[in-house]
Structure formats: structure tokens, C-alpha cells
Amino acid sequence: MTKTIRTLMMLAAVICMASAAQLAQAASVTAGQAVYKAKCQMCHGADGSGNLPKAKANPLGGATVQAKSDADLKTAVTAGAGTMKPVPGVAGADLDNVVAFVRSLKK
């Protein structure tokens, strides 16, 4: 009986930790969406499909962008990439959250 209770308690702990991780990820995406709207949406569009010709050629939810590493995406935001200029004022947690939001656009 004790072994069963211990097993059930461990299972409950694992479920709680998984739920907490999902909530944290959802919070990151929501926070990233706010930064995205303020800093990125004017060029990349509300859904990441692009408002400008170059942005339309590589939608954020498309395979090319989604195949990039998080570090590559962060570098594109902070240092620019191709015709994209660096985005001032996006760093730290905001940068992580924007990447989480971009990942949520995967098609």
C-alpha cells in the first residue's frame, strides 16, 4: 500500500511539473506576442506572413525560419540579417519571449 501511495505521489508531482512548464511556455509566448506587436508586426505582419516583399518571401512560420536555431533568431533580431535591420530595445527576457512567439507560428 505504501509503495502504491508513493508511486501515485510521484506521478502527481510529474504531472504538476509538466503543467507548470506548459504554463510558463504559454506565458513566454504571450509576453513575446506583446513585444512582437510593438517591434516586429509592422514588417512581419500580425501572423508572421510578412507585410513587406522580403518578409513575405520568408514567413516566420515557414520551414526556412523555423529551421533556424534560437541563437540564429536572436542574432537576426539583435544584429540584423539580410535586409532586416537590428531591432533596438529587444534583449534579455523580451528576446527569449519573441523567439518563443516566433516558434508558436510554426505551420
C-alpha distances in whole Angstrom, upper triangle without the diagonal:
4,5,5,6,9,10,11,12,14,15,17,18,20,21,23,25,26,27,29,31,32,33,35,36,38,39,41,42,43,45,47,48,50,51,52,54,56,57,57,57,61,61,58,57,55,53,54,56,59,62,64,66,64,61,61,61,58,56,53,50,52,51,54,52,49,49,50,48,47,49,52,51,51,54,56,55,57,59,60,60,63,65,62,63,61,59,60,57,54,52,49,46,48,49,45,45,48,47,43,45,48,45,44,47,46,47
4,5,5,6,9,10,10,12,14,15,16,18,20,21,23,24,26,27,29,30,31,33,35,36,37,39,41,42,43,45,47,48,50,51,53,54,55,55,56,59,60,57,56,54,52,53,55,58,61,63,64,63,59,60,60,57,55,51,49,51,50,52,51,47,48,48,46,45,47,50,49,49,52,54,53,54,57,58,59,62,63,61,61,59,57,57,55,52,49,46,43,46,47,43,43,46,45,42,44,46,43,42,46,45,47
4,5,5,6,9,10,11,12,14,15,17,18,20,21,23,24,26,27,29,30,32,33,35,36,38,39,41,42,43,45,47,48,49,51,53,54,53,54,58,58,55,55,52,50,51,53,56,59,61,62,60,57,58,58,54,52,49,47,49,47,50,48,45,45,46,43,42,45,48,47,47,50,52,51,52,55,56,56,59,61,58,59,57,55,56,53,50,48,45,42,45,45,41,41,44,43,40,42,44,41,40,44,43,44
4,5,5,6,9,10,11,12,14,15,17,18,20,21,23,24,26,27,29,30,32,33,35,36,38,39,41,42,44,45,47,48,50,52,52,52,52,56,56,53,53,50,48,49,51,54,57,60,61,59,56,56,56,53,51,48,45,47,46,48,47,43,44,45,43,42,44,47,46,46,50,51,51,52,55,55,55,58,60,57,58,56,54,55,53,49,47,44,41,44,44,41,40,43,42,39,41,43,40,39,42,41,42
4,5,5,6,9,10,10,12,14,15,16,18,20,21,22,24,26,27,29,30,31,33,35,36,37,39,40,42,44,45,46,48,50,51,51,51,55,55,52,52,49,47,48,51,54,56,59,60,58,55,55,56,53,50,47,45,47,46,48,47,43,44,45,42,41,43,46,46,45,49,50,50,51,54,55,55,58,59,56,57,55,53,53,51,48,46,42,40,42,43,39,39,42,41,37,40,42,39,38,41,41,42
4,5,5,6,9,10,11,12,14,15,17,19,20,21,23,25,26,27,29,30,32,33,35,36,37,39,41,42,44,45,47,49,49,49,50,53,54,51,51,48,46,47,50,52,55,57,59,57,53,54,54,51,49,46,43,45,44,47,45,41,42,43,40,39,41,44,43,43,46,48,47,48,51,52,53,56,57,54,55,53,51,51,49,46,43,40,37,40,41,37,37,40,39,36,38,40,37,37,40,40,41
4,5,5,6,9,10,11,12,14,15,17,18,20,21,23,24,26,27,29,30,32,33,35,36,38,39,41,42,43,45,47,48,47,48,52,52,49,49,46,44,45,47,50,53,55,56,54,51,52,52,48,46,43,41,43,42,44,43,39,39,40,38,37,39,42,41,42,45,46,46,47,50,51,51,54,55,53,53,51,49,50,48,45,43,39,37,39,40,36,36,39,37,34,36,38,35,34,38,37,38
4,5,5,6,9,10,11,12,14,15,16,18,20,21,22,24,26,27,29,30,32,33,35,36,37,39,41,42,43,46,46,46,46,50,50,47,47,44,42,43,46,49,52,54,55,53,50,50,51,48,45,42,40,42,41,44,42,38,39,40,38,37,39,42,41,41,44,46,45,46,49,50,50,53,55,52,53,50,49,49,47,44,42,39,36,38,39,35,34,37,36,33,35,37,34,33,36,36,37
4,5,5,6,9,10,11,12,14,15,16,18,20,21,23,24,26,27,29,30,31,33,34,36,38,39,40,42,44,45,45,45,49,49,46,46,43,42,43,45,48,51,53,55,53,49,50,51,47,45,42,39,42,41,43,41,38,39,39,37,35,38,41,40,40,43,45,44,45,48,49,49,52,54,51,51,49,47,47,45,42,40,36,33,36,37,33,33,36,35,32,34,36,33,32,36,36,37
4,5,5,6,9,10,11,12,14,15,17,19,20,21,23,24,26,27,29,30,32,33,35,37,38,39,41,43,43,43,44,47,48,44,45,42,40,41,43,46,49,51,52,51,47,48,48,45,43,39,37,39,38,41,39,35,36,37,34,33,35,38,37,37,40,42,41,42,45,46,46,50,51,48,49,46,45,45,43,40,38,34,32,34,35,31,31,34,33,29,32,34,31,31,34,34,35
4,5,5,6,9,10,11,12,14,16,17,18,20,21,23,24,26,27,29,30,32,33,35,37,37,39,41,42,41,42,46,46,43,42,40,38,39,41,44,47,49,50,49,45,46,46,43,40,37,35,37,36,39,37,33,34,35,33,32,34,37,36,36,40,41,40,42,44,45,45,48,50,47,48,46,44,45,42,39,37,34,31,34,34,30,30,33,31,28,30,32,29,28,32,31,33
4,5,5,6,9,10,11,12,14,15,16,18,20,21,22,24,26,27,28,30,32,33,35,36,38,40,40,40,40,44,45,42,41,38,37,38,41,43,46,48,50,48,45,45,46,43,40,37,35,37,37,39,37,34,35,36,33,32,34,37,36,36,39,41,40,41,44,45,45,48,50,46,47,45,43,44,41,38,36,33,30,32,33,29,29,32,31,27,29,32,29,28,31,31,33
4,5,5,6,9,10,11,12,14,15,16,18,20,21,23,24,26,27,28,30,32,33,34,36,38,39,39,39,43,43,40,40,38,36,37,40,42,45,47,49,47,44,44,45,42,39,36,34,36,36,38,36,32,33,34,31,30,32,35,34,34,37,38,37,38,42,43,43,46,48,45,45,43,41,41,39,35,34,30,27,30,31,27,27,30,29,26,28,30,28,27,31,30,32
4,5,5,6,9,10,11,12,14,15,17,18,20,21,23,24,26,27,29,31,32,33,35,37,37,37,37,41,41,38,38,36,34,34,37,40,43,45,46,44,41,42,42,39,36,33,31,33,33,35,33,29,30,31,28,27,29,32,31,31,35,36,35,37,39,40,41,44,45,42,43,41,39,40,37,34,32,29,26,29,29,25,25,28,27,23,26,28,25,24,28,27,29
4,5,5,6,9,10,11,12,14,15,17,18,20,21,23,24,26,27,29,31,31,33,35,36,35,36,40,40,37,36,34,32,33,35,38,41,43,45,43,40,40,41,38,35,32,30,32,32,34,32,29,30,31,29,27,30,32,31,31,35,36,35,37,39,40,40,43,45,42,43,40,38,39,37,34,32,29,26,28,29,25,24,27,26,22,24,27,24,23,26,26,28
4,5,5,6,9,10,10,12,14,15,16,18,20,21,22,24,26,27,29,30,32,33,34,34,35,38,39,36,36,33,32,33,36,38,41,43,45,43,40,40,41,38,35,32,30,33,33,35,33,29,31,31,29,27,29,32,31,30,34,35,34,35,38,39,40,43,44,41,42,39,37,38,35,32,30,27,24,26,27,24,23,26,25,22,24,26,24,23,26,27,29
4,5,5,6,9,10,11,12,14,15,17,18,20,21,22,24,26,27,28,30,32,33,32,33,37,37,34,35,32,30,31,34,36,39,41,43,41,38,39,39,36,33,30,28,31,31,32,30,27,28,28,26,24,26,29,28,28,31,32,31,32,35,36,37,40,42,38,39,36,34,35,33,29,28,24,21,24,25,21,20,24,23,19,22,24,22,21,25,25,27
4,5,5,6,9,10,11,12,14,15,17,18,20,21,23,25,26,27,29,31,31,31,31,35,35,32,32,30,28,28,31,34,37,39,40,39,35,36,37,33,31,27,25,28,27,30,27,24,25,26,24,22,25,27,26,26,30,31,30,31,34,35,35,38,40,37,37,35,33,34,32,29,27,24,21,23,24,20,19,22,21,17,20,22,19,18,22,22,24
4,5,5,6,9,10,11,12,14,15,16,18,20,21,23,25,25,27,29,30,30,30,34,34,31,31,28,27,28,31,33,36,38,40,38,35,35,37,33,30,27,25,28,28,30,28,25,27,27,25,23,26,29,27,27,30,31,30,32,35,35,36,39,40,37,37,35,33,34,31,28,27,24,21,23,24,20,19,22,21,17,19,22,19,18,21,22,24
4,5,5,6,9,10,10,12,14,15,16,18,20,21,23,24,26,27,28,28,29,33,33,31,31,28,27,27,31,33,35,38,40,38,34,35,37,33,30,27,26,29,29,31,28,25,27,27,24,22,25,27,26,25,29,30,28,30,33,34,34,38,39,35,36,33,31,32,29,26,24,22,18,20,21,18,17,20,20,16,18,21,19,18,22,22,25
4,5,5,6,9,10,11,12,14,15,16,18,20,21,22,24,26,27,26,27,31,31,28,28,26,25,25,28,30,33,35,37,35,32,33,34,30,28,24,23,25,25,27,25,21,23,23,21,18,21,24,22,22,25,27,25,27,30,31,31,34,36,32,33,31,29,29,27,24,22,19,16,18,19,15,14,17,17,13,16,18,16,15,19,20,22
4,5,5,6,9,10,11,12,14,15,16,19,20,21,23,25,25,25,25,29,29,26,26,23,22,23,26,28,31,33,35,33,30,30,32,28,25,22,20,23,24,26,23,20,22,22,21,19,22,24,22,22,26,26,25,27,30,30,31,34,35,32,32,30,28,29,27,24,23,21,17,18,19,16,14,17,16,12,14,17,14,13,17,17,20
4,5,5,6,9,10,10,12,14,15,17,19,20,21,23,24,24,24,28,29,26,26,23,22,23,26,28,31,33,35,34,30,31,33,29,27,23,22,25,26,28,25,22,24,24,23,20,23,25,23,23,26,27,25,27,30,31,31,34,35,32,32,30,28,28,26,23,22,20,16,17,19,16,13,16,16,13,14,17,16,14,18,19,21
4,5,5,6,9,10,10,12,14,16,17,18,20,22,22,22,23,27,28,25,25,23,22,22,26,28,30,32,34,33,29,30,32,28,26,22,21,24,25,26,23,21,23,22,20,17,20,23,20,20,23,24,22,24,27,28,29,32,33,30,30,27,25,25,23,20,19,16,13,14,15,12,11,14,14,11,13,16,15,14,17,19,22
4,5,5,6,9,10,10,12,14,15,16,18,20,21,20,21,25,25,22,22,20,19,19,22,24,27,29,31,29,26,27,28,25,22,19,18,21,21,23,20,17,19,19,17,15,18,20,18,17,21,22,20,22,25,26,26,29,30,27,28,25,23,24,22,19,18,16,12,13,14,11,9,12,11,8,10,12,11,10,14,15,18
4,5,5,6,9,10,11,13,14,15,17,19,20,19,20,23,24,21,21,18,17,18,21,23,26,28,30,29,25,26,28,25,22,18,17,21,22,24,21,18,21,21,20,17,20,22,19,19,23,23,21,23,27,27,27,30,31,27,28,26,23,25,22,19,19,18,14,14,15,13,10,12,13,9,9,13,12,10,13,15,17
4,5,5,6,8,10,11,13,14,15,17,18,19,19,23,24,22,21,18,18,19,23,24,26,29,31,30,26,27,29,26,23,20,19,23,24,25,22,20,23,22,21,18,20,22,19,19,23,23,20,22,26,26,27,30,30,27,27,25,22,23,20,17,17,15,12,12,14,12,9,11,13,10,10,14,13,12,15,17,20
4,5,5,6,8,10,11,12,14,16,16,16,17,21,22,19,20,17,17,17,21,22,24,26,29,27,23,25,27,23,21,17,17,21,22,22,19,17,20,19,17,14,17,18,16,15,19,19,17,19,22,22,24,27,27,24,24,22,19,20,17,14,14,12,9,9,10,8,5,8,9,6,7,11,11,10,13,16,19
4,5,5,6,9,10,10,12,14,15,14,15,19,19,17,16,14,13,14,17,19,21,24,26,24,21,22,24,21,18,14,14,18,19,20,17,15,18,18,17,14,17,18,15,15,19,18,16,19,22,22,23,25,26,22,23,21,18,20,18,15,15,15,11,10,11,9,6,7,8,5,4,8,9,7,10,13,16
4,5,5,7,9,10,11,13,14,15,14,18,19,17,16,14,14,15,18,20,22,24,27,26,22,23,26,23,20,17,16,20,22,23,20,18,22,21,20,17,20,21,18,18,21,21,18,20,24,23,25,27,27,24,24,22,19,20,18,15,16,16,12,11,13,12,8,9,11,9,7,11,12,10,12,15,18
4,5,5,7,9,10,11,13,13,14,18,19,17,17,15,15,16,20,20,22,24,27,26,22,24,26,23,21,17,18,22,23,24,20,19,22,21,20,17,19,20,17,16,19,19,16,18,21,22,23,26,26,22,22,20,17,17,15,12,13,12,9,8,10,10,6,8,11,9,8,12,13,12,14,17,20
4,5,5,6,9,10,10,10,12,15,16,14,14,13,13,13,17,17,19,21,24,22,19,21,23,20,17,14,15,18,20,20,17,16,19,18,17,14,16,17,13,13,16,16,13,15,18,18,20,23,22,19,19,17,14,15,13,10,11,12,9,6,8,8,4,4,7,7,5,8,10,10,12,15,18
4,5,5,6,9,10,9,9,13,14,12,12,9,10,11,14,15,17,19,22,21,18,19,21,19,16,13,14,17,20,20,17,17,20,19,19,16,19,19,15,15,18,17,14,17,20,19,21,23,22,19,20,18,15,17,15,13,14,15,13,10,11,11,8,7,10,9,6,8,11,10,10,14,17
4,5,5,6,9,10,10,13,15,14,13,11,13,14,17,17,18,20,24,23,19,21,24,21,19,16,17,21,23,24,20,20,23,22,22,19,21,21,17,17,20,18,15,17,21,20,22,25,24,20,20,18,15,15,13,12,14,15,12,9,12,13,9,8,12,12,9,12,15,13,14,18,20
4,5,5,6,8,9,12,13,13,13,12,14,13,17,16,17,19,22,21,18,20,22,20,18,15,17,20,23,22,18,19,22,20,20,17,18,18,15,14,16,15,12,14,17,17,19,22,21,17,16,14,11,12,10,8,11,12,10,7,9,11,8,7,10,11,9,11,14,14,15,18,21
4,5,5,5,6,9,10,9,10,9,10,10,13,13,14,16,19,18,14,16,19,17,14,12,14,17,19,19,16,16,19,18,18,16,17,17,13,13,15,14,11,13,16,15,17,19,18,15,15,14,11,12,12,10,12,14,13,9,10,11,9,6,9,11,8,9,12,12,12,15,18
4,6,6,5,8,10,10,9,7,10,10,13,13,13,16,19,19,15,17,20,18,16,14,16,19,22,22,18,19,23,21,22,19,21,21,17,17,19,17,14,17,19,18,20,21,20,17,17,16,13,14,14,12,15,17,16,12,13,15,12,10,13,14,11,12,15,14,14,17,19
4,6,7,8,11,11,11,11,14,13,16,15,15,17,20,20,17,19,22,20,18,16,19,22,24,24,20,21,25,23,23,20,21,21,17,17,19,17,13,15,18,17,19,21,20,16,15,14,11,11,11,10,14,16,15,11,13,15,13,11,14,16,13,14,18,17,17,20,23
4,6,7,9,10,11,11,14,12,15,14,13,15,18,17,14,17,19,18,16,14,17,20,22,21,18,19,22,20,21,18,19,18,15,14,15,13,10,12,14,13,16,18,16,12,12,11,7,9,9,8,12,15,15,11,11,14,13,10,13,15,13,13,17,17,16,20,22
4,6,6,6,8,9,11,9,12,10,10,12,15,14,11,13,16,14,12,11,14,16,19,18,15,16,19,18,19,17,18,16,13,13,14,12,9,12,14,12,14,16,14,11,11,11,8,11,12,10,14,16,16,12,12,14,13,9,12,14,11,11,14,15,14,17,19
4,5,5,5,5,8,7,10,8,8,11,14,14,11,12,15,14,12,11,13,16,19,19,16,17,21,20,21,19,21,19,16,16,18,15,13,16,18,16,17,18,16,13,14,14,12,14,15,14,17,19,19,15,15,17,15,11,14,15,12,11,15,15,13,16,18
4,6,6,8,11,10,11,9,7,9,13,13,10,12,16,15,14,13,16,18,21,21,18,20,23,22,23,22,23,21,18,18,19,16,14,17,18,16,17,17,15,12,13,14,12,14,16,15,19,22,21,18,17,20,18,15,17,19,16,15,18,18,16,19,21
4,6,9,11,9,9,6,5,6,9,9,7,9,12,12,11,11,14,16,19,17,15,18,20,19,21,20,21,19,16,17,17,14,13,16,16,13,14,14,11,9,11,13,11,14,16,16,19,22,22,18,17,20,18,15,16,18,16,14,17,18,15,18,19
4,7,8,5,6,4,5,7,10,9,6,8,11,9,8,8,11,12,16,15,12,14,17,17,19,18,19,17,14,16,17,13,12,16,17,14,14,14,13,10,13,14,13,16,17,16,19,21,21,17,16,18,16,13,14,16,13,11,14,14,12,14,15
4,5,5,6,5,5,8,11,12,9,9,13,12,9,10,11,14,17,17,15,16,20,19,21,20,22,20,17,18,20,17,15,19,20,18,18,18,16,14,16,17,15,18,19,18,21,23,22,19,18,19,17,14,15,17,13,12,15,14,12,15,15
4,6,8,8,9,12,15,16,12,12,16,14,11,11,12,14,18,19,16,17,21,20,22,20,23,21,18,19,21,19,17,20,22,20,20,21,20,17,19,19,17,19,20,18,21,23,21,18,18,19,16,13,15,15,11,11,14,13,10,14,15
4,6,8,10,13,15,15,12,11,14,13,9,8,8,11,15,16,14,14,18,18,20,19,22,20,17,19,21,18,17,21,23,20,20,21,20,18,20,20,18,21,22,19,22,23,21,18,18,18,16,13,14,14,10,9,12,10,7,10,11
4,5,9,11,13,12,8,9,11,9,6,5,6,9,13,13,10,12,15,15,17,16,19,17,14,16,18,15,14,18,19,17,16,17,16,14,17,17,16,19,20,17,20,22,20,17,16,17,15,12,12,13,10,8,11,10,7,10,11
4,7,9,10,10,7,6,9,8,5,6,7,8,12,13,11,13,16,17,19,19,21,19,16,19,20,17,17,20,21,18,17,17,16,15,18,19,18,22,23,21,23,25,24,21,20,20,19,15,16,16,14,11,13,13,9,11,11
4,6,7,8,5,4,8,8,6,8,10,11,14,14,12,15,18,17,20,20,21,19,16,18,19,16,15,19,19,16,15,15,13,12,15,17,16,20,21,19,22,25,24,21,19,21,19,16,16,18,15,13,15,16,12,14,14
4,7,9,6,6,10,11,10,12,14,15,18,17,16,18,21,21,23,23,24,22,19,21,21,18,17,20,21,17,17,16,14,13,15,17,16,20,21,20,24,26,26,22,21,23,22,18,19,21,18,16,19,19,15,18,18
4,6,5,6,9,10,10,13,15,16,18,17,16,19,21,21,23,23,24,21,19,20,20,17,16,19,19,16,15,14,11,11,13,16,16,19,22,21,24,27,27,24,22,24,23,19,20,22,20,17,20,21,18,19,20
4,5,5,6,9,10,13,16,15,17,16,15,19,21,20,23,24,25,21,19,22,21,17,18,21,20,17,15,13,11,12,15,18,18,22,24,23,26,29,29,26,24,26,25,22,22,24,22,19,21,22,19,20,20
4,5,5,7,9,11,14,13,15,13,13,16,18,17,20,21,21,18,16,19,18,14,15,18,17,13,11,9,8,9,12,15,16,20,23,21,24,27,27,24,22,24,23,20,19,22,20,17,19,21,18,18,19
4,5,5,6,8,11,11,14,12,11,14,16,15,18,18,19,16,14,17,17,13,13,17,17,13,11,11,9,9,12,14,15,18,21,19,22,24,24,21,19,21,20,16,16,19,16,13,16,17,14,15,16
4,5,5,9,11,10,13,12,12,14,17,17,20,21,22,19,17,20,20,16,17,20,20,17,15,14,13,12,16,18,18,22,24,22,25,27,27,24,22,23,22,19,18,20,18,15,17,18,14,15,15
4,6,10,11,10,12,10,11,14,15,16,19,20,21,18,16,20,19,16,17,21,20,16,14,12,12,13,16,19,19,23,26,24,26,28,28,25,23,24,24,20,19,21,19,16,18,19,15,15,15
4,6,8,7,9,7,7,10,12,12,15,16,18,15,13,16,16,13,15,18,18,15,12,11,12,12,15,17,18,21,23,21,23,25,25,22,20,21,20,17,16,18,16,13,14,16,13,12,13
4,5,5,8,8,7,9,12,13,16,16,18,15,13,16,17,14,15,19,19,16,14,14,14,13,16,18,18,21,23,20,22,24,23,21,19,19,18,15,14,16,13,10,12,13,9,10,10
4,6,8,8,6,7,10,10,13,13,15,13,10,13,15,12,12,16,17,15,13,15,15,13,16,16,16,19,20,17,19,21,20,17,15,15,15,11,10,12,10,6,8,10,7,7,9
4,7,8,7,6,10,11,14,14,17,15,12,16,18,15,16,19,21,18,17,18,18,17,20,20,19,23,23,20,22,22,21,19,17,17,16,13,12,12,10,7,7,8,5,4,5
4,6,6,6,9,11,14,15,17,15,13,17,18,16,17,21,21,19,17,17,18,17,20,21,21,24,25,23,24,25,24,22,20,19,19,16,14,15,14,10,10,11,8,6,6
4,6,5,6,9,12,14,16,14,13,17,18,16,18,21,22,19,17,17,19,18,21,22,22,26,27,24,25,26,25,23,21,20,20,18,15,16,15,12,11,13,11,8,8
4,6,5,7,11,13,15,12,11,15,15,13,16,19,19,16,13,14,16,15,19,19,20,24,25,22,23,24,24,23,20,19,20,17,15,16,16,12,12,15,13,10,11
4,5,5,9,10,12,9,8,12,13,11,13,16,16,14,12,13,15,13,16,17,17,21,22,19,20,21,21,19,16,16,16,13,11,13,13,9,9,12,10,9,11
4,5,8,9,12,10,9,13,14,13,14,18,18,17,15,17,18,17,19,19,19,22,23,20,20,21,20,19,16,15,15,13,10,11,11,8,7,10,9,7,9
4,7,9,11,10,10,13,14,14,16,18,19,17,15,17,19,18,21,20,21,24,25,22,22,22,22,21,18,17,18,16,13,14,15,12,10,13,12,10,12
4,7,8,6,7,10,11,10,13,15,15,14,12,14,17,15,18,17,18,21,22,19,18,19,19,19,15,14,16,14,11,13,14,11,10,14,13,12,14
4,5,5,6,9,10,11,13,14,15,15,14,16,19,17,19,17,18,21,21,18,17,17,17,17,14,12,14,13,10,12,14,12,10,14,15,13,17
4,5,5,6,9,10,11,12,14,14,14,17,19,17,18,16,16,18,18,15,13,13,13,13,10,8,11,10,7,9,11,10,9,13,14,14,17
4,5,5,6,9,10,10,11,13,13,16,18,16,17,14,15,17,17,14,12,12,14,14,10,10,13,12,9,12,14,13,13,16,17,17,20
4,5,5,6,9,10,10,10,9,12,15,13,14,13,14,17,18,15,14,15,16,16,12,12,14,13,10,13,15,12,13,16,17,16,19
4,5,5,6,9,10,9,9,12,14,12,13,11,12,15,15,12,12,13,14,13,9,10,12,9,7,10,11,9,10,13,14,14,17
4,5,5,6,8,9,10,14,16,13,13,10,10,12,13,9,9,10,11,10,7,8,10,9,7,11,12,11,12,15,16,17,20
4,5,5,5,7,8,12,14,11,11,9,10,12,13,11,10,12,14,13,10,11,14,12,11,14,16,14,15,19,19,19,22
4,6,6,4,5,9,10,8,8,7,9,12,14,11,12,14,16,14,11,13,14,12,11,14,15,12,14,17,17,18,20
4,6,6,8,11,12,8,8,5,6,8,10,8,9,12,13,11,8,11,12,9,9,13,13,11,14,17,16,18,21
4,6,9,13,13,10,8,5,6,7,9,7,8,11,13,11,9,12,14,12,12,15,16,15,17,20,20,21,24
4,7,10,11,9,7,5,8,9,12,11,11,14,17,15,12,15,17,15,15,18,19,17,19,22,22,23,26
4,7,8,5,4,4,7,10,13,12,13,16,18,16,13,16,18,15,14,18,18,16,18,21,20,21,24
4,6,5,7,8,11,14,17,15,16,19,21,19,15,18,19,16,15,19,19,16,18,21,19,20,22
4,5,8,10,13,16,20,18,20,23,24,22,19,21,22,19,18,22,21,18,20,23,21,21,23
4,6,10,12,15,19,18,20,23,25,22,20,22,23,19,19,23,21,19,21,23,21,22,24
4,7,9,12,15,14,17,20,21,18,16,19,19,16,16,19,18,16,19,21,19,20,22
4,6,9,13,13,15,18,20,17,15,18,19,16,17,20,19,17,20,23,21,23,25
4,6,9,9,11,15,17,14,12,16,17,14,15,18,18,16,19,22,21,23,25
4,7,6,9,13,15,12,10,14,14,12,13,17,16,15,18,20,19,22,24
4,6,8,12,14,12,11,15,15,13,15,18,18,18,21,22,22,25,28
4,6,10,11,9,9,13,13,12,15,17,17,17,20,22,22,25,28
4,7,9,6,5,9,10,9,11,13,14,14,17,18,19,21,25
4,6,6,5,8,10,10,11,13,14,15,17,19,20,22,26
4,5,5,7,9,10,11,13,15,16,17,19,21,23,26
4,5,5,6,9,10,10,12,14,15,16,19,21,24
4,5,5,6,9,10,10,12,14,15,17,19,23
4,5,5,6,9,10,11,12,14,16,18,21
4,6,5,6,9,10,11,13,15,16,20
4,5,5,6,9,10,11,13,15,19
4,5,5,6,9,10,11,13,17
4,5,5,6,9,10,12,15
4,6,5,6,9,11,14
4,5,5,7,10,13
4,5,5,7,11
4,5,6,9
4,5,9
4,6
4
